[in-house]
Amino acid sequence: MSAGRPLTRAERKDFNRAEHERKIKKELIAQHGEDLGTFYYWLRIVNIRGTQAYRSGNKDFIREVALALNNVYSRHSG
């Protein structure tokens, strides 16, 4: 948290965002169980980061995520 001083606006924004993400992850795990909830949370984060990468024109990130998803699929499908 803070080192004996009030948080700056940027620090407070980062802290609130992290708290919000922890809350979402906790709710997804409670709703779907540990493994599936964590997977859904991971997909959520990748979707957000992928959208940001797409808008900025970073195709490498999207390619890496597609490869990772393909690897997960091939490991868990027949």
Number of C-alpha atoms within 10 A of each C-alpha: 9 9 6 6 7 10 13 10 9 9 13 14 12 12 14 12 12 12 12 12 14 13 12 15 20 16 14 18 18 12 11 13 13 13 10 14 19 16 16 15 20 13 15 14 13 16 14 12 14 19 14 13 16 14 10 9 11 13 12 11 16 18 12 11 15 12 12 12 13 11 11 11 11 10 9 7 6 5
